[in-house]
Amino acid sequence: MDGAKLDQLKQFIEQCKADPSILSDPTLSFFRDYLESLGADLPPSAYESEDSKSKSYVVEESDEEMDVQEEDDDSDLVESDVELEGETVEPDNDPPQKMGDPTVEVSEENRDASQMAKGLAMETISEGKLEEAIEHLTEAILLNPTSAIMYATRASVYIKMKKPNAAIRDANAALEINPDSAKGSKSRGIARSMLGQWEEAAKDLHLASKLDYDEEISAVLKKVEPNAHRIEEHRRKYERLRKEKEDKKIERERQRRRARAQAEYEKAKKKEQSSSGRTHEGMPGGFPGGMPGGFPGGMPGGFPGGMPGGFPGGMPGGFPGSTPGGMPGNIDYSQILNDPELMAAFKDPEVMSALQDVMKNPANLAKHQANPKVAPIIAKMMAKFAGPQ
């Protein structure tokens, strides 16, 4: 990054630290949004110059309206039904068929016997005797439970019998033994399509087609794929709608935080203006809040409120260094009224609040002595009240 531009950026950041109201410039809204996206908690002054629409949001939008809007936005999306084509069958709920133990060691004798049982099954299938074919294939599986083709063949018979769940169980067993069993993937894909599991069926059939393509797989895919695509499009649509809804919720919460900060700023600003107006009431011609020519209330012998004894500290002798009994009688008040530092301090709400606190209770002087803004003013007033040494 160019060094000169980097220096400019540093200067800009320092200016923002010193005066956050710079960020209220509408042209810097993008930067403000970026800071908020990082989790920054900006002060109210950063929003002071928001446009009228934003201010209207703060002032005019009632809690009831916001609650109604939030209730509407938080309602769950109701998904429409997907229009699908193709016939399905009722799931079969028969007890699980007999399965072999694929971990056993199979002898050559059992392998041969298993092949013979399979041959009998193929003959009965051609004759349409499906129940009998299942019995022969079950025998073949028990003789050789390590053969994926035996399970896949029995799965194909269950498909002919419109028992897709039984077919899926056998296809799963075949694929556990041999994940590259084309017949296992094909049988499971067809069985899943019978149950309306279109996306899963398409996945199985595509894999089977890659392993060992045949016309039956292609024919089933032509029925399965359109439904799988419709379901995928439907899901993406509602995922997008949910994301949009979530984004709106986040934006609404961001606006709410901004509105809350703006409202707090406006409230504090009005309170400060009201306090400042009361503090400076009665000037010029005398001390804030007092009658022309003197301190508040014009009480001889004491500070505001007519406190016997004088200024803070509650010293019986009055203000430190002054005439016993109260405010020195020989003080030229023009020294205070003509002192620019004191007059400027009297316009500061924090200073005036501290002075009023001390006037109400002189014992409160101690808690303000550590304030770098208030302590020097009190010290200066004490020096003037002390009179000539």
TIFIRO-376907 format. One line per 8 residues: their letters; for each residue x, y, z of C-alpha. Coordinates in steps of 0.001 Angstrom, whole numbers, plus 500000, padded with zeros to 6 digits. Layout:
<atoms>
a) X:Y:Z ~ ... $
</atoms>
This chain:
<atoms>
mdgakldq) 500000:500000:500000 ~ 501240:503487:499126 ~ 502941:505122:502124 ~ 501266:508501:501618 ~ 497808:506912:501459 ~ 498582:504879:504557 ~ 499518:508065:506435 ~ 496260:509672:505291 $
lkqfieqc) 494340:506674:506530 ~ 496077:506854:509915 ~ 495237:510560:510171 ~ 491600:509826:509326 ~ 491393:507130:512006 ~ 492910:509507:514584 ~ 490336:512161:513635 ~ 487535:509627:514068 $
kadpsils) 488891:508695:517513 ~ 488995:512355:518538 ~ 485606:513193:517023 ~ 483327:510193:516264 ~ 480692:512550:514842 ~ 482776:512574:511650 ~ 481218:509175:510925 ~ 477753:510750:510839 $
dptlsffr) 478537:512077:507364 ~ 476173:510179:505004 ~ 479046:509635:502557 ~ 480816:507577:505246 ~ 477847:505279:505906 ~ 479673:502449:504107 ~ 482572:502752:506595 ~ 480169:502856:509537 $
dyleslga) 478446:499692:508266 ~ 481839:498013:507898 ~ 482772:498842:511493 ~ 479422:497496:512720 ~ 479938:494279:510739 ~ 483128:493762:512778 ~ 481127:494124:516001 ~ 482035:497762:516723 $
dlppsaye) 479766:499609:519166 ~ 479718:503168:517817 ~ 478786:506156:520026 ~ 475508:507999:519373 ~ 477353:510967:517838 ~ 478336:508715:514928 ~ 474653:508714:513890 ~ 473796:512322:514701 $
sedsksks) 473387:513442:511098 ~ 471306:510475:509919 ~ 468772:511439:507254 ~ 465175:512264:508111 ~ 464033:508737:507378 ~ 466383:507307:509973 ~ 465337:509918:512530 ~ 461697:509190:511775 $
yvveesde) 462433:505549:512504 ~ 463773:506546:515909 ~ 461038:508959:516882 ~ 457891:507727:515189 ~ 458041:503934:515104 ~ 456239:502660:518167 ~ 457167:499579:520154 ~ 453855:498013:519180 $
emdvqeed) 454578:498439:515452 ~ 458059:496988:515878 ~ 456621:494010:517787 ~ 454082:493363:515015 ~ 456766:493606:512346 ~ 459043:491260:514293 ~ 456205:488787:514810 ~ 455469:488775:511071 $
ddsdlves) 459116:488378:510102 ~ 459756:485610:512638 ~ 456928:483402:511388 ~ 458178:480175:509858 ~ 458226:479830:506111 ~ 455546:477453:504891 ~ 456952:475403:502057 ~ 454709:474617:499147 $
dveleget) 454379:471069:497871 ~ 456612:469963:495025 ~ 454764:468710:491957 ~ 456244:465299:491207 ~ 455513:462697:488577 ~ 455746:458927:488656 ~ 454148:456142:490652 ~ 455294:454888:494024 $
vepdndpp) 454344:451881:496136 ~ 453410:451473:499756 ~ 456430:450523:501880 ~ 456627:446863:502797 ~ 456801:446228:506530 ~ 457605:442527:506579 ~ 460093:441207:509147 ~ 463693:441391:507859 $
qkmgdptv) 464759:438496:505671 ~ 467473:436023:506718 ~ 470981:437361:506228 ~ 474279:435518:506315 ~ 477415:436289:508321 ~ 479970:437818:505905 ~ 482823:437145:508355 ~ 482614:433360:508176 $
evseenrd) 485117:431329:506204 ~ 483412:429705:503219 ~ 484573:426297:502012 ~ 484782:425365:498353 ~ 482035:422853:498911 ~ 479708:425569:500212 ~ 480592:427886:497308 ~ 479601:425215:494829 $
asqmakgl) 476395:424467:496690 ~ 475605:428200:496760 ~ 476003:428436:492981 ~ 473667:425472:492513 ~ 471028:427144:494698 ~ 471372:430322:492678 ~ 470886:428357:489454 ~ 467638:426918:490775 $
ametiseg) 466533:430415:491718 ~ 467125:431720:488190 ~ 465000:428924:486771 ~ 462109:429651:489094 ~ 462379:433405:488332 ~ 461934:432659:484627 ~ 458844:430672:485531 ~ 457462:433552:487591 $
kleeaieh) 457749:431640:490884 ~ 459199:434552:492878 ~ 458546:433237:496395 ~ 460320:429999:495513 ~ 463185:431981:493976 ~ 463574:433897:497264 ~ 463891:430582:499142 ~ 466632:429329:496801 $
lteailln) 468532:432629:496988 ~ 468283:432674:500774 ~ 469824:429213:500813 ~ 472590:430424:498487 ~ 473301:433411:500770 ~ 473511:431264:503905 ~ 475938:428918:502128 ~ 478107:431797:500901 $
ptsaimya) 477383:435004:502851 ~ 480502:436675:501394 ~ 479020:436921:497893 ~ 477731:440409:496989 ~ 476056:439084:493831 ~ 473827:436721:495852 ~ 472403:439606:497891 ~ 472031:441824:494804 $
trasvyik) 470184:439056:492934 ~ 467760:438511:495803 ~ 467260:442312:495938 ~ 466205:442284:492255 ~ 463596:439603:493034 ~ 462184:441658:495922 ~ 461830:444560:493457 ~ 459738:442342:491185 $
mkkpnaai) 457629:441495:494245 ~ 457218:445250:494992 ~ 459003:444960:498311 ~ 461410:447912:498117 ~ 462468:447906:501792 ~ 463541:444260:501611 ~ 465362:445038:498362 ~ 467202:447962:499996 $
rdanaale) 468344:445737:502875 ~ 469834:443206:500443 ~ 471385:445939:498275 ~ 473013:447486:501347 ~ 474471:444106:502292 ~ 475846:443656:498766 ~ 477455:447123:498804 ~ 479009:446521:502215 $
inpdsakg) 480758:443475:500770 ~ 481589:445176:497461 ~ 481104:448983:497203 ~ 481602:448696:493404 ~ 478707:446274:492956 ~ 476840:447716:489961 ~ 473881:445404:490548 ~ 473751:446446:494225 $
sksrgiar) 473622:450172:493323 ~ 471099:449532:490551 ~ 468773:447487:492793 ~ 468908:450050:495584 ~ 468306:452921:493145 ~ 465226:451252:491670 ~ 463897:450335:495132 ~ 464343:453920:496324 $
smlgqwee) 462507:455257:493291 ~ 459590:452958:494179 ~ 459442:454648:497601 ~ 459644:458174:496122 ~ 463178:458765:497368 ~ 464019:460502:494103 ~ 467315:462193:494924 ~ 468809:459122:496588 $
aakdlhla) 467567:456948:493727 ~ 469188:459221:491121 ~ 472509:459084:492963 ~ 472486:455250:493097 ~ 471430:454885:489469 ~ 474085:457293:488183 ~ 476737:455309:490039 ~ 475383:452015:488679 $
skldydee) 475381:453479:485164 ~ 479051:454406:485474 ~ 479957:450936:486735 ~ 477885:448907:484251 ~ 475460:450772:481990 ~ 472283:449061:480789 ~ 468993:450125:479220 ~ 466943:449479:482352 $
isavlkkv) 469011:451971:484345 ~ 468586:454583:481597 ~ 464804:454048:481501 ~ 464425:454440:485277 ~ 466665:457534:485315 ~ 464377:459253:482796 ~ 461586:459012:485358 ~ 463709:459739:488417 $
epnahrie) 465844:462698:487303 ~ 463034:465239:486635 ~ 461678:464716:490147 ~ 465161:464888:491662 ~ 465770:468209:489858 ~ 462443:469659:491048 ~ 463213:468714:494640 ~ 466701:470243:494384 $
ehrrkyer) 465326:473495:492925 ~ 462628:473597:495617 ~ 465202:473151:498366 ~ 467487:475828:496946 ~ 464565:478223:496651 ~ 463653:477906:500318 ~ 467269:477963:501432 ~ 467560:481286:499606 $
lrkekedk) 464329:482577:501173 ~ 465498:481564:504634 ~ 468830:483293:504094 ~ 467057:486449:502904 ~ 464829:486302:505967 ~ 467839:485885:508244 ~ 469633:488776:506526 ~ 466571:490990:507037 $
kiererqr) 466459:489984:510690 ~ 470117:490927:511122 ~ 469548:494249:509332 ~ 466468:494961:511458 ~ 468463:494320:514629 ~ 471240:496584:513353 ~ 468715:499365:512686 ~ 467210:498792:516103 $
rraraqae) 470596:499205:517785 ~ 471192:502332:515726 ~ 467733:503669:516614 ~ 468295:502948:520288 ~ 471656:504723:520234 ~ 470110:507688:518391 ~ 467226:507881:520874 ~ 469622:507797:523827 $
yekakkke) 471713:510508:522199 ~ 468670:512727:521604 ~ 467494:512175:525170 ~ 470898:513039:526596 ~ 471147:516083:524322 ~ 467737:517418:525431 ~ 468604:516795:529073 ~ 471894:518648:528666 $
qsssgrth) 470196:521583:526908 ~ 467514:521717:529609 ~ 470135:521601:532382 ~ 472252:524237:530648 ~ 469222:526527:530236 ~ 468378:526315:533934 ~ 471987:526845:534961 ~ 472476:530032:532961 $
egmpggfp) 469096:531527:533772 ~ 469405:535009:535317 ~ 472633:536063:533584 ~ 474076:538570:532692 ~ 474797:540908:535560 ~ 475547:538368:538223 ~ 476570:534794:539030 ~ 474537:532122:537194 $
ggmpggfp) 471066:531845:538678 ~ 471479:534939:540874 ~ 470334:538538:540849 ~ 472315:541250:539059 ~ 475275:542373:540999 ~ 475841:539424:543245 ~ 475801:535660:543966 ~ 472696:533496:543946 $
ggmpggfp) 469955:534800:546143 ~ 472021:537883:546974 ~ 472445:536626:550507 ~ 474996:538593:552458 ~ 477324:536541:554490 ~ 477163:533304:552562 ~ 477177:531378:549318 ~ 474063:530146:547475 $
ggmpggfp) 471223:528900:549602 ~ 472221:531198:552435 ~ 474444:528623:554045 ~ 475661:529967:557338 ~ 479360:529925:557493 ~ 480059:530495:553797 ~ 481445:528296:551041 ~ 482169:524539:550953 $
ggmpggfp) 484059:522959:553708 ~ 481672:524110:556374 ~ 484423:526122:558076 ~ 482961:528359:560781 ~ 485177:531127:559578 ~ 483530:531138:556133 ~ 485299:530757:552834 ~ 488998:529912:553364 $
gstpggmp) 490932:533094:553992 ~ 487839:535287:554163 ~ 486195:537314:556836 ~ 484751:535186:559636 ~ 481052:534614:559391 ~ 480595:534160:555623 ~ 481512:535607:552275 ~ 484067:538458:552621 $
gnidysqi) 482402:541767:552510 ~ 485215:543486:550685 ~ 485229:541199:547623 ~ 484999:542844:544246 ~ 482658:540459:542421 ~ 483661:541982:539129 ~ 486910:540026:539542 ~ 484887:536839:539138 $
lndpelma) 482480:538092:536493 ~ 485327:539485:534427 ~ 487469:536376:534716 ~ 487142:534603:531314 ~ 488247:531225:532726 ~ 485660:531306:535511 ~ 482878:532541:533234 ~ 483692:529805:530708 $
afkdpevm) 483691:527230:533487 ~ 480273:528440:534691 ~ 478899:527484:531256 ~ 480151:523917:531653 ~ 477296:521739:533009 ~ 479764:519414:534743 ~ 481448:522291:536609 ~ 478121:523902:537541 $
salqdvmk) 476745:520569:538729 ~ 479792:520124:540978 ~ 479511:523668:542362 ~ 475814:523224:543055 ~ 476561:519912:544766 ~ 479096:521614:547006 ~ 476696:524512:547661 ~ 474038:522055:548858 $
npanlakh) 476461:520168:551076 ~ 479902:521680:551749 ~ 481156:518247:552827 ~ 480938:517168:549180 ~ 483972:519305:548342 ~ 486291:516353:548976 ~ 484758:514168:546273 ~ 485313:516825:543589 $
qanpkvap) 488926:517666:544455 ~ 490190:514849:542223 ~ 488304:516165:539194 ~ 490840:517994:536978 ~ 488108:520135:535496 ~ 486407:521182:538733 ~ 489239:521366:541271 ~ 491145:524266:539600 $
iiakmmak) 487945:526349:539399 ~ 487209:525857:543088 ~ 490804:526678:543960 ~ 490693:529868:541884 ~ 487447:530982:543489 ~ 488943:530315:546924 ~ 491894:532484:546025 ~ 489634:535352:544981 $
fagpq) 487467:534977:548064 ~ 490554:535058:550271 ~ 491064:538697:549398 ~ 494338:540633:549543 ~ 497021:538955:551668 $
</atoms>
